[in-house]
Amino acid sequence: MSRFHFTARGPHGPVQGSQDAASASALADELRAKGWVPLTIRPDAALQQAAAAQVQAPSWMAPKVTEHDVMLFSKQIYTLIKAGVPLLRSLNGLQETTVNPSFKTVIGDLRRNLEAGLDLSAAMALHPKVFDNFYVAMVRVGEASGQLEEVFKRLAEHLLFETGMRQQVKSAMRYPSFVVMAMAMAIGVINVMVIPSFAGVFKSMGADLPLPTKILVASSDFTLEHGWLLSLMTGAAFFAWRFWKRSPEGRPIWDRWVLRFPLVGPIVVKASLARFARAFSLSLRSGVPMEKALSGVAQTADNAHLATAIESMKDRVMRGEALASAAAGTGVFTPMALQMIAIGEETGMLDELLDEVGEMYGNEVQYALKTLSQQIEPILIVFMGGLVLVLALGVFLPMWNLGQVTLKH
C-alpha cells in the first residue's frame, strides 16, 4: 500500500486529500465509485519532487509555452499515434525532445497523470494556460469517439492557421509602428532642442509672430515646463486604458469599437470569422453536438463582442431556430457566408462548407494584410507632410518677414 495525494471534482465542488491505495488506478476507481471525477493522483514522493523542482526553477523565471509549441506538440503526437506508438510512450518521447523547459514540465505532468489513471483531456484541463477550453473539449471528443488521431491532426492545422495569421498581422504592422515611433521621437526632439534655439531669435525681432510660429513656441514651452507632468499623465492614461480594456466591463466595449476602426476593423472581423468557421467545422466533424460546438467555439474567439454574438447564436439554435437564421441575427456574417451556411444545413454538408467559408475568409485576410501597409502609407505620408509644413512655416515665416523689413529700411 502506498499513500497518494489526490484532487477530484465532486458533486458540491473540488475535493482534495490523501489516501492509501494499492495503486493510483485503484484509487481512481475508488474515487469514481464515490461519484467523484479524479483530476490528479500523485504519490507523496512525486509531490516532494515537484516541490523541489519549483524551488530550483521559479515559475516566473521559466519561459512561457507559446502557441507554436502547442502546435508542434499536436502535429508530433498525431504522427506518433498514427504510427501506432502508445500514448504514454509518445508523451515520454516528446518530453525528452521538447526544447522549451516549461513545456517539458507540462508534458511530464501529463504523462504522470495518465499513469495515475486520468484521461488525457482531464490531464490537459489542469493546464489552462497551455491548453484552452476548446483544445481540451476537442481532445475529450476524440477520446470518446476513438478519433484522437484525427482530432490532433485537425488541431495542428487549426493552430498553424492561428499562428500564421498572427505573424502576418505583426509583419504588416511593423513598418507603420516604426514610422509612428520615429515621428513621435522627431516631434519630441524638435520641441525640446530645436524650437528653443529659435525662440530667442524670434522674440528678439520685436514683431508679431505668425500663427504657426506661435503654435510651435507655445508647444515647446509647454513641453519644457510641464514635460514631466505630460509624461506622467500619458503613462497613467495608458495603464488605465490597458486595465479597462482587460476588465469584464471594458473588454466588450473596446472589442466592439475595434470592429469599427477604419482599415483594421474589417480585417479583425474576417480573421475572427475565419477562426470561427474553422473551429466550428472541426467540432462538427469530430461529432460534437451543435450547441456544445457553438459554446466551445465562442471561447476561442479573441474578440469578446463576437464571442457574445456566437453565444446568442447558440441560444437561438437551442430554441429551434435554424443556424443560418441565427447567424444572420448577429449582424457580423457576410451574405456569402450566410448563404454557404444555409446550403450546408440543407445538404447536410455544413462542416465541409464551413471549411470553405474559413478558407475564403482566410484568403481575404491574407490579401488585406499584404496590402495593409500600402493603405496606411499614404495616411502616414500626408501626416508627415502636414507636420513638415507646420515646422517649415513656423521656422521660416518669421525669417521671411524679418528679411522684408530689413529690405524696406
C-alpha positions as CSV (number, residue, x, y, z in Angstrom):
1,M,0.0,0.0,0.0
2,S,1.2,3.5,-0.9
3,R,-0.1,6.9,0.1
4,F,-1.4,9.1,-2.7
5,H,-2.5,12.7,-2.7
6,F,-5.5,13.3,-4.9
7,T,-7.7,16.2,-6.2
8,A,-11.1,15.5,-7.6
9,R,-14.3,17.2,-8.6
10,G,-17.3,16.2,-6.5
11,P,-21.0,17.0,-6.7
12,H,-20.5,20.0,-4.4
13,G,-17.2,21.3,-5.7
14,P,-13.4,20.5,-5.7
15,V,-12.2,17.9,-3.2
16,Q,-8.6,17.1,-2.2
17,G,-6.9,14.8,0.3
18,S,-4.6,11.9,0.9
19,Q,-5.4,8.2,0.9
20,D,-3.6,4.8,1.0
21,A,-4.2,2.5,-2.0
22,A,-2.6,-0.4,-3.8
23,S,-2.0,1.8,-6.9
24,A,-3.1,5.0,-8.5
25,S,-5.5,3.2,-10.7
26,A,-7.2,1.5,-7.7
27,L,-7.5,4.9,-6.0
28,A,-9.1,6.4,-9.2
29,D,-11.6,3.6,-9.2
30,E,-12.5,4.3,-5.6
31,L,-13.0,7.9,-6.2
32,R,-15.2,7.2,-9.2
33,A,-17.3,4.8,-7.1
34,K,-17.9,7.8,-4.7
35,G,-19.2,9.8,-7.6
36,W,-16.1,12.0,-7.9
37,V,-14.1,12.8,-11.0
38,P,-10.4,12.3,-10.3
39,L,-8.2,15.2,-11.6
40,T,-4.8,14.4,-10.1
41,I,-3.4,11.4,-8.3
42,R,0.2,11.6,-7.2
43,P,2.4,9.7,-4.8
44,D,3.9,11.7,-1.9
45,A,7.3,11.2,-3.4
46,A,6.2,12.8,-6.7
47,L,4.8,15.8,-4.7
48,Q,8.2,16.3,-3.0
49,Q,10.0,16.1,-6.3
50,A,7.6,18.7,-7.8
51,A,8.1,21.0,-4.8
52,A,11.8,20.7,-5.1
53,A,11.6,21.4,-8.8
54,Q,9.6,24.6,-8.1
55,V,12.3,25.7,-5.6
56,Q,15.0,25.1,-8.1
57,A,13.2,26.8,-11.0
58,P,10.7,29.5,-10.0
59,S,7.8,29.8,-12.4
60,W,8.4,33.5,-13.1
61,M,11.8,32.7,-14.5
62,A,10.7,29.9,-16.8
63,P,9.9,30.6,-20.4
64,K,6.3,30.7,-21.5
65,V,4.7,28.0,-23.5
66,T,3.7,29.5,-26.9
67,E,1.0,28.6,-29.3
68,H,3.8,27.4,-31.7
69,D,4.9,24.9,-29.0
70,V,1.4,23.5,-28.7
71,M,1.0,23.4,-32.5
72,L,4.2,21.3,-32.8
73,F,3.1,19.1,-30.0
74,S,-0.2,18.4,-31.7
75,K,1.5,17.6,-35.0
76,Q,4.1,15.4,-33.4
77,I,1.6,13.4,-31.2
78,Y,-0.6,13.0,-34.3
79,T,2.3,11.5,-36.2
80,L,3.3,9.2,-33.3
81,I,-0.3,7.9,-32.7
82,K,-0.7,7.4,-36.5
83,A,2.5,5.3,-36.5
84,G,1.0,3.1,-33.7
85,V,3.1,4.3,-30.8
86,P,1.2,4.1,-27.5
87,L,0.1,7.4,-26.0
88,L,2.3,7.1,-22.8
89,R,5.3,6.2,-24.9
90,S,4.6,9.1,-27.2
91,L,4.4,11.6,-24.3
92,N,7.7,10.2,-22.9
93,G,9.4,10.7,-26.2
94,L,8.1,14.2,-26.7
95,Q,9.1,15.1,-23.1
96,E,12.7,14.1,-23.9
97,T,12.8,16.0,-27.3
98,T,11.0,19.2,-26.3
99,V,13.3,22.2,-26.2
100,N,11.1,24.5,-24.0
101,P,11.7,23.5,-20.4
102,S,8.3,24.8,-19.3
103,F,6.5,22.7,-21.9
104,K,8.8,19.7,-21.0
105,T,7.4,20.0,-17.4
106,V,3.8,20.2,-18.7
107,I,4.3,17.0,-20.8
108,G,5.9,15.2,-17.9
109,D,2.9,16.1,-15.8
110,L,0.5,14.8,-18.5
111,R,2.4,11.5,-18.6
112,R,2.3,11.1,-14.8
113,N,-1.4,11.9,-14.6
114,L,-2.1,9.3,-17.4
115,E,-0.1,6.7,-15.4
116,A,-2.3,7.7,-12.4
117,G,-5.4,6.8,-14.3
118,L,-6.6,10.1,-15.6
119,D,-7.8,10.7,-19.2
120,L,-5.6,12.9,-21.4
121,S,-8.3,15.6,-21.6
122,A,-8.6,15.7,-17.8
123,A,-4.8,16.0,-17.5
124,M,-4.7,18.8,-20.1
125,A,-7.5,20.6,-18.3
126,L,-5.1,21.0,-15.3
127,H,-3.0,23.4,-17.5
128,P,-5.5,26.0,-18.8
129,K,-2.7,28.4,-19.7
130,V,-1.3,25.9,-22.2
131,F,-4.4,24.0,-23.4
132,D,-7.5,26.3,-23.7
133,N,-11.1,25.0,-23.2
134,F,-11.6,24.4,-26.9
135,Y,-8.4,22.3,-27.1
136,V,-9.4,20.2,-24.1
137,A,-13.0,19.8,-25.4
138,M,-11.8,18.5,-28.8
139,V,-9.4,16.0,-27.1
140,R,-12.2,14.8,-24.9
141,V,-14.4,14.3,-28.0
142,G,-11.5,12.4,-29.7
143,E,-11.2,10.1,-26.7
144,A,-14.9,9.4,-26.6
145,S,-15.2,8.8,-30.4
146,G,-12.0,6.9,-30.8
147,Q,-10.8,9.6,-33.3
148,L,-8.0,11.0,-31.2
149,E,-5.5,10.8,-34.1
150,E,-7.8,12.8,-36.4
151,V,-8.5,15.4,-33.7
152,F,-4.9,16.1,-33.1
153,K,-4.4,16.4,-36.9
154,R,-7.2,19.0,-37.1
155,L,-6.0,20.8,-34.0
156,A,-2.5,21.1,-35.5
157,E,-3.9,22.6,-38.7
158,H,-6.1,25.0,-36.7
159,L,-3.2,26.2,-34.6
160,L,-1.0,26.5,-37.7
161,F,-3.6,28.8,-39.2
162,E,-3.8,30.8,-36.0
163,T,-0.1,31.2,-35.7
164,G,0.4,32.2,-39.3
165,M,-2.3,34.8,-39.1
166,R,-0.8,36.4,-36.0
167,Q,2.6,36.5,-37.7
168,Q,1.1,38.2,-40.7
169,V,-0.5,40.8,-38.5
170,K,2.8,41.6,-36.8
171,S,4.6,41.8,-40.1
172,A,2.0,44.1,-41.6
173,M,2.1,46.5,-38.6
174,R,5.9,46.5,-38.2
175,Y,6.5,49.3,-40.7
176,P,3.7,51.6,-39.6
177,S,4.6,51.2,-36.0
178,F,8.2,52.1,-36.8
179,V,7.2,55.2,-38.7
180,V,4.9,56.4,-35.9
181,M,7.6,55.9,-33.2
182,A,10.1,57.7,-35.4
183,M,7.7,60.6,-35.9
184,A,7.0,60.8,-32.1
185,M,10.7,60.9,-31.4
186,A,11.2,63.6,-34.0
187,I,8.5,65.8,-32.6
188,G,10.0,65.4,-29.1
189,V,13.5,66.4,-30.3
190,I,12.1,69.4,-32.2
191,N,10.1,70.6,-29.2
192,V,12.9,70.1,-26.7
193,M,16.0,71.1,-28.7
194,V,15.2,72.8,-32.0
195,I,12.4,75.3,-31.2
196,P,14.0,76.7,-28.0
197,S,17.1,77.6,-30.1
198,F,14.9,79.7,-32.5
199,A,12.6,81.0,-29.8
200,G,15.1,83.6,-28.6
201,V,15.7,84.8,-32.1
202,F,12.0,85.1,-32.8
203,K,11.4,87.1,-29.6
204,S,14.2,89.5,-30.3
205,M,12.6,90.6,-33.5
206,G,10.0,92.6,-31.6
207,A,7.4,91.9,-34.2
208,D,4.2,89.9,-34.1
209,L,4.9,86.2,-34.8
210,P,2.9,84.2,-37.4
211,L,0.4,81.8,-36.1
212,P,2.4,78.6,-37.0
213,T,5.4,80.1,-35.1
214,K,3.2,80.9,-32.0
215,I,1.9,77.3,-32.0
216,L,5.4,75.9,-32.2
217,V,6.8,78.2,-29.4
218,A,3.8,77.5,-27.2
219,S,4.1,73.8,-27.7
220,S,7.8,73.9,-26.9
221,D,7.3,76.0,-23.8
222,F,4.6,73.7,-22.5
223,T,6.9,70.6,-23.2
224,L,9.8,72.2,-21.3
225,E,7.8,73.4,-18.4
226,H,5.3,70.5,-18.0
227,G,7.1,67.7,-19.8
228,W,7.3,65.5,-16.7
229,L,3.6,66.0,-16.0
230,L,2.7,65.2,-19.6
231,S,4.8,62.0,-19.5
232,L,3.2,61.0,-16.1
233,M,-0.3,61.7,-17.4
234,T,0.4,59.8,-20.7
235,G,1.7,56.8,-18.8
236,A,-1.2,56.8,-16.3
237,A,-3.7,57.1,-19.2
238,F,-2.0,54.2,-21.0
239,F,-2.1,51.9,-18.0
240,A,-5.7,52.9,-17.1
241,W,-6.8,52.2,-20.7
242,R,-5.0,48.9,-20.6
243,F,-6.6,47.9,-17.3
244,W,-10.0,49.0,-18.6
245,K,-9.6,47.1,-21.8
246,R,-8.9,43.9,-20.0
247,S,-11.7,44.3,-17.4
248,P,-15.0,42.4,-17.9
249,E,-16.9,45.7,-18.3
250,G,-14.4,47.3,-20.7
251,R,-13.4,44.5,-23.0
252,P,-16.7,44.0,-24.8
253,I,-16.9,47.8,-25.4
254,W,-13.4,48.0,-26.7
255,D,-13.7,44.9,-28.9
256,R,-16.9,46.4,-30.4
257,W,-15.0,49.6,-31.2
258,V,-12.2,47.7,-32.8
259,L,-14.6,46.1,-35.3
260,R,-15.5,49.7,-36.4
261,F,-11.9,51.0,-36.8
262,P,-11.1,52.0,-40.4
263,L,-8.7,49.7,-42.3
264,V,-8.2,47.4,-39.2
265,G,-11.8,46.7,-38.3
266,P,-12.8,44.7,-41.5
267,I,-9.6,42.6,-41.1
268,V,-10.4,41.8,-37.5
269,V,-13.9,40.8,-38.5
270,K,-12.8,38.5,-41.3
271,A,-10.0,37.0,-39.2
272,S,-12.4,36.2,-36.3
273,L,-14.9,34.7,-38.7
274,A,-12.3,32.6,-40.4
275,R,-11.3,31.3,-36.9
276,F,-14.9,30.6,-36.1
277,A,-15.6,28.7,-39.3
278,R,-12.6,26.5,-39.0
279,A,-13.1,25.8,-35.3
280,F,-16.9,25.1,-35.8
281,S,-16.2,22.8,-38.7
282,L,-13.6,20.9,-36.6
283,S,-16.1,20.5,-33.8
284,L,-18.9,19.3,-36.0
285,R,-16.7,16.9,-37.9
286,S,-15.5,15.4,-34.6
287,G,-19.1,14.6,-33.6
288,V,-19.7,17.5,-31.1
289,P,-23.4,18.5,-30.9
290,M,-24.1,21.9,-32.5
291,E,-25.0,23.6,-29.2
292,K,-21.8,22.4,-27.5
293,A,-19.8,23.2,-30.6
294,L,-21.0,26.8,-30.6
295,S,-20.3,27.2,-26.9
296,G,-16.8,25.8,-27.3
297,V,-16.0,27.9,-30.4
298,A,-17.2,31.1,-28.6
299,Q,-14.5,30.5,-26.0
300,T,-11.8,30.6,-28.8
301,A,-12.8,34.0,-30.1
302,D,-10.3,36.7,-29.4
303,N,-13.0,39.3,-29.6
304,A,-15.4,39.5,-26.7
305,H,-18.1,41.1,-28.9
306,L,-18.0,38.3,-31.4
307,A,-18.0,35.7,-28.6
308,T,-21.2,37.2,-27.3
309,A,-22.7,37.0,-30.8
310,I,-21.7,33.4,-31.1
311,E,-23.3,32.7,-27.7
312,S,-26.5,34.3,-28.9
313,M,-26.4,32.0,-31.9
314,K,-26.3,29.1,-29.6
315,D,-29.3,30.3,-27.6
316,R,-31.3,30.8,-30.8
317,V,-30.4,27.3,-32.1
318,M,-31.4,25.8,-28.8
319,R,-34.8,27.4,-29.2
320,G,-35.2,25.6,-32.5
321,E,-34.1,28.4,-34.9
322,A,-32.1,27.5,-38.0
323,L,-28.3,28.1,-37.8
324,A,-28.4,30.4,-40.9
325,S,-31.1,32.5,-39.4
326,A,-29.3,32.7,-36.0
327,A,-26.1,33.7,-37.8
328,A,-28.0,36.4,-39.7
329,G,-29.3,37.8,-36.5
330,T,-25.8,38.5,-35.2
331,G,-25.2,41.0,-38.0
332,V,-21.5,40.0,-38.3
333,F,-21.6,37.5,-41.2
334,T,-21.4,38.4,-44.8
335,P,-24.2,37.4,-47.2
336,M,-21.9,34.9,-48.9
337,A,-21.1,33.2,-45.6
338,L,-24.8,33.1,-44.6
339,Q,-25.7,31.5,-48.0
340,M,-23.0,28.9,-47.5
341,I,-24.2,28.1,-44.0
342,A,-27.8,27.8,-45.3
343,I,-26.8,25.4,-48.1
344,G,-24.7,23.4,-45.6
345,E,-27.8,22.9,-43.4
346,E,-30.0,21.9,-46.3
347,T,-27.5,19.4,-47.8
348,G,-26.0,18.0,-44.5
349,M,-22.6,19.2,-45.5
350,L,-22.2,22.0,-43.0
351,D,-18.7,21.0,-41.9
352,E,-17.4,21.0,-45.4
353,L,-19.0,24.3,-46.4
354,L,-17.7,25.9,-43.1
355,D,-14.2,24.8,-44.1
356,E,-14.8,26.7,-47.4
357,V,-16.0,29.7,-45.5
358,G,-13.0,29.7,-43.3
359,E,-10.7,29.3,-46.3
360,M,-12.5,32.2,-48.1
361,Y,-12.2,34.5,-45.1
362,G,-8.6,33.4,-44.6
363,N,-7.6,34.3,-48.1
364,E,-9.3,37.7,-47.8
365,V,-7.4,38.3,-44.6
366,Q,-4.1,37.4,-46.1
367,Y,-4.7,39.7,-49.1
368,A,-5.8,42.5,-46.8
369,L,-2.8,42.1,-44.6
370,K,-0.5,42.2,-47.6
371,T,-2.0,45.5,-48.7
372,L,-2.4,47.0,-45.2
373,S,1.0,48.7,-45.3
374,Q,0.2,50.1,-48.7
375,Q,-3.1,51.5,-47.4
376,I,-1.5,53.0,-44.3
377,E,1.4,54.5,-46.2
378,P,-0.5,57.4,-47.9
379,I,-2.0,58.3,-44.5
380,L,1.4,58.5,-42.9
381,I,2.8,60.5,-45.8
382,V,0.0,63.0,-45.5
383,F,0.5,63.3,-41.8
384,M,4.3,63.7,-42.2
385,G,3.8,66.3,-44.9
386,G,1.5,68.3,-42.7
387,L,4.0,68.1,-39.8
388,V,6.8,69.3,-42.1
389,L,4.7,72.1,-43.5
390,V,3.9,73.4,-40.0
391,L,7.5,73.2,-39.0
392,A,8.6,75.0,-42.1
393,L,6.1,77.7,-41.9
394,G,6.8,78.2,-38.1
395,V,10.5,78.5,-38.6
396,F,10.9,80.3,-42.0
397,L,7.9,82.8,-41.9
398,P,9.5,85.0,-39.2
399,M,12.8,85.0,-41.1
400,W,11.0,85.9,-44.3
401,N,9.1,88.7,-42.5
402,L,12.4,89.9,-41.0
403,G,14.1,89.9,-44.4
404,Q,11.3,92.0,-45.9
405,V,11.5,94.6,-43.0
406,T,15.3,94.8,-43.5
407,L,14.9,95.4,-47.2
408,K,12.4,98.2,-46.7
409,H,14.8,100.0,-44.3
